[in-house]
């Protein structure tokens, strides 16, 4: 008889869906969304709806393996877990003795959003070892800095409130592709008369479904936000009462935005001045009005400033007052301030090994870390929950570093992806359906618990198991390394923060998901309450500024003469970064380059032609799609393809640079100039 078990989607998505798994004869037979969950509401995205195919794929890694070929060839032989763990422990100890423990670098990100397997026993292990700390900047750090500078706190409008909005602006947010469970709330609002607009250099599926799409030049979002403020202030459309009560520095803002006319912004953004003015008036006079701001906006050289400036708009119009107003970028802060992350991760263990904090290495700068970093150089790399050979910028230099014979590399993975091919020891990992974990979300406010729904295949082990076993192999006798999964869960929940009041492991086991103890509805800044000393939103207008990225149409003109096209590489709808790169359908979608008809004609390129795209850092081969998705001067390559499946073994990150954002040390994936030509027959 079939049985239904609960689980939670662990993939890097704001929706963090509650799942129901149908088990038939011990095997997963069906995966569906939990209809009772207030955000999941009974459906799944196309990626996860097919997840059982991944679960039972013949490509799953099942046993520990040791490299037998050259790095990058991907040739391995099977070994036992004892052999694997002994080898890893001995090599890490050897590196620590000869070069110091900071010569060991962990590399991980959000391959799982589970706290135990994403930032639990692994963090304890590397802290106790004294390894270099990884500055995990690859996704959202610039935006985090921008939001914090604007609001003091990063609280956000809850998704359920979007149904009440009368105007919704998706700014750099491909909701249908990367946040699909917000869409029903938007559709409900539209049925009630709301208008839905998108702002993006790429007219993706969400843009095609919008009432109006605004094509914006990559990296010019700050200029648009300043021009919107100009109209709102000059025409006295701001909420005078809210501004007087809950903000500081308005007169300075008035002076600052006076020069940012829509005409000036048109020259930078490509959006006609009359459209900018009309959008400003509509946004300021429509209540409630909500902005869904997403992370593509901050993957440019001025990304932190873009996030900061956009996030000031709801304070100017007072839309934080309204149910269905305000702004959502991420809800994760509510979990991070309430859960006992310190007790889980145990950063204090560094002091036992080093007597200080370990050095911090920016993951966005992996290319330099593996090729030029010294004092000490990186001599061991441990990769889990990430695929840096595919997702890190400046790919050619990254791969040169990973190919070093003197670099000992351990990879924990489910499939033999690009990074796995460079491993010295390759370990098989469980999927989220096979282990216990606790999940926060960054698109809603529900804390969720998952227990194993399926048995792990072969000899696959969870990250928690692997790092617990390694700690014992290394002789770490701290009690925290003997804690069970439930011990770690109880540590996370051991908090006096009011958002967690009364939430217990037992209750989570019974219910699966629980809303944080927030007011309903949650209006974080309805009456001020910003994370500043006086609780007000400080405009600090003298700091607001815009300068075009160096790699853009208005940046370095010598560079643009050689490389006249601005490349963006947003997430492919069906890939989830590189997670589903083994799928043929995902590979085809990430093997394409969208061009305007004008740019294609100028280069003699027709639809479906093979094209070469290049700059000083590298070259890639793709298939042209000549359509209306981008304007002249912009090209779009959905990412992230497995390079091993591409001609020449490279994906679009062979072209992206290691240049960092203005603040936060984030990547500048969308500040990238290239040229394209038709490939020879």
Secondary structure, DSSP 8 states (H G I E B T S, - for coil): --EEEEEE--SSSTT--EEEEEEETTEEEEEEE-TTSTTTTT---HHHHTHHHHHT-TT---S-EEE-S-TTT--EEE--HHHHHHHHHHHHHHHHHHH-GGGEEEE--SS--BHHHHHTHHHHHHHHHT-BEEE--TTTHHHHHHHHHHHSS-----GGGGGG-SEEEEES--HHHH-GGGHHHHHHHHHTT-EEEEE-SB--HHHHTSSEEE---TT-HHHHHHHHHHHHHHTT-S-HHHHHHHEE-HHHHHHHHHT--HHHHHHHH-S-HHHHHHHHHHHHHSSSEEEEE-GGGGSSTTHHHHHHHHHTHHHHHTGGGSTT-EEES--HHHHHHHS-HHHHH-TTHHHHHHSS---EEEGGGHHHHHHT--SS---EEEEES--HHHHSSSHHHHHHHHT-TT-EEEEEESS--TTGGG-SEEEEB--GGGS-EEE--SSS-EEEEE---S---TT-B-HHHHHHHHHHHTT---GGGG--HHHHHHHHH----GGGTT--HHHHHHHSEEE-S--SS--TTTT---SSTTS-EE--GGG------SSSTTS-HHHHHH--EEEE--B-TTTTTTTTTTSHHHHHHTTEEEE-HHHHHHTT--TT-EEEEEETTEEEEEEEEESSSB-TTEEE--B---GGGSGGG--GGGT----B-SSTT-B-TT--EEEEEE---
